[in-house]
Amino acid sequence: MSKFAALSSDVAAAETTAPLRVRSNGRWKGFVLPVFALVLWWASSELGLVNSALLVSPLKVLETAIDQFSSGKIWVALGASLGREMAGFAIGTFAGLVLGGLLGFVPLFNRIVGPSFNTFKQISLFAWIPLLSVWFGLGEVAKVVFLSLAALLPVVVNTADGIKNTPPKLLEVAQVYGYTRWQTITGVILPAAIPSIFTGVYLALIYSWLATIGAEYLLAAGTGIGNTLVDGSEHFQMDLVIFGMVVIGLVGWLMNALARLVERRISLGYGRS
């Protein structure tokens, strides 16, 4: 194991065995702002400082949450949203890894396709919705294609950059040791590019979830958590809208936490290898 890998492993082990008291104190600080916002929200609604039709009380949102969970409506909506999000994420990530790999490893392909892709990525993601709705309608296909585009861009960019930015000294060492092209790719370039590639996949997961909500809101046909927001807005049920926003935020936070956990596990595994 290299000195760098050993040092990374030692740092990770030190972080893992850090005193629980120190880490827990840091975690509690993150609850200060949400608790303050909740207290301010409750006081504003109870004291009548804000029009109740525009900002319902936390208790009303809690009642709506209980109704949504007990009736199973939220599970149906979340299942539909997560299903199409995972489909778009998988398709976009796979295509992004292939395209990013070609841009990074094949100079001729990069010279031919690179300029066009750089122009393509400047187009706002939501600008594709009118075109997709004409081509694919308002159903599942249009939404999954839209989510695939959302996941594709960060994976392509970070994969290509990670491959191109391999430290020249590592390539020189590989050349000195007589590595073949395949050995250089698998033993030098890809390991050096893994952090950048994982960043692209992580961003794809987050972007595809955000795009899921946007697609369901703008392509309103079907079921999903975005459609819950649409229903609440159309019927002026602010409690349903706020509940949907809270669920979206919590799911996004959970995805972020799981992605970071997987990243740490992969980093630790690579450091020990």
Disulfide bonds with the S-S distance in Angstrom:
none
